[in-house]
Amino acid sequence: MSELSVRGAARGAAEPGFVERVQEELARIWASAPYVGLAEQSAFELAVVEVVANSIRHARPLDPSVPVVLEFRVEIGPGRLAARVAELNAWPFGPGGRSRGLPGDEAETGRGLALLERLLSKLTCETTSSGNLWILELERPGPERAQARPR
C-alpha cells in the first residue's frame, strides 16, 4: 500500500474542550492512514494531547483582553508523524523550551515534557512574534519494519 501524506488542523480557544477537538481530528487522520501502527498512533497522540493540555493549563495571554488561541496542525506521511501546536497571544514559554529533566519522586507534576522528550524524535518550543510554537515529530520505521494495523 502506498503511504500518502494526510493532513489535519484545528483552531480554538485554549480551553479544555480543545483537547477533544484535537483527538477527533487525530481519529479522522488515523482512519485515513491505516499504515500507521497502533503503537505509533498511541505514542504520538499521547504526546500531542500532553502538549495541548499543558498549553491550556499554562499558557498566559500577553494581552489580557485577547485570549490565548491554540492552532493545531498535523501531517502524517512516509517516515514521520509531525504536529505543530501554536499558542497564539501567549507569553514566551521560557529559555529554549526544554524541560530540566525529571523532578524528584515526591513531585506530583513536572514529568510530562521530560517523558515526551524521550518518546518523540523531536520536541521543541520556539518563541515567535505571535506566541509559542511547539514542534513534535516521531520518526517512523521503514515499510519493511512497520506493522500496519489490521482493518
Secondary structure, DSSP 8 states (H G I E B T S, - for coil): -----EEEEEEEESSTHHHHHHHHHHHHHHHH-TTS-HHHHHHHHHHHHHHHHHHHHH--BSSTTS--EEEEEEEEETTEEEEEEEEETB----GGG---S---TT-SS--HHHHHHHHSSEEEEEEETTEEEEEEEEE---TTT------
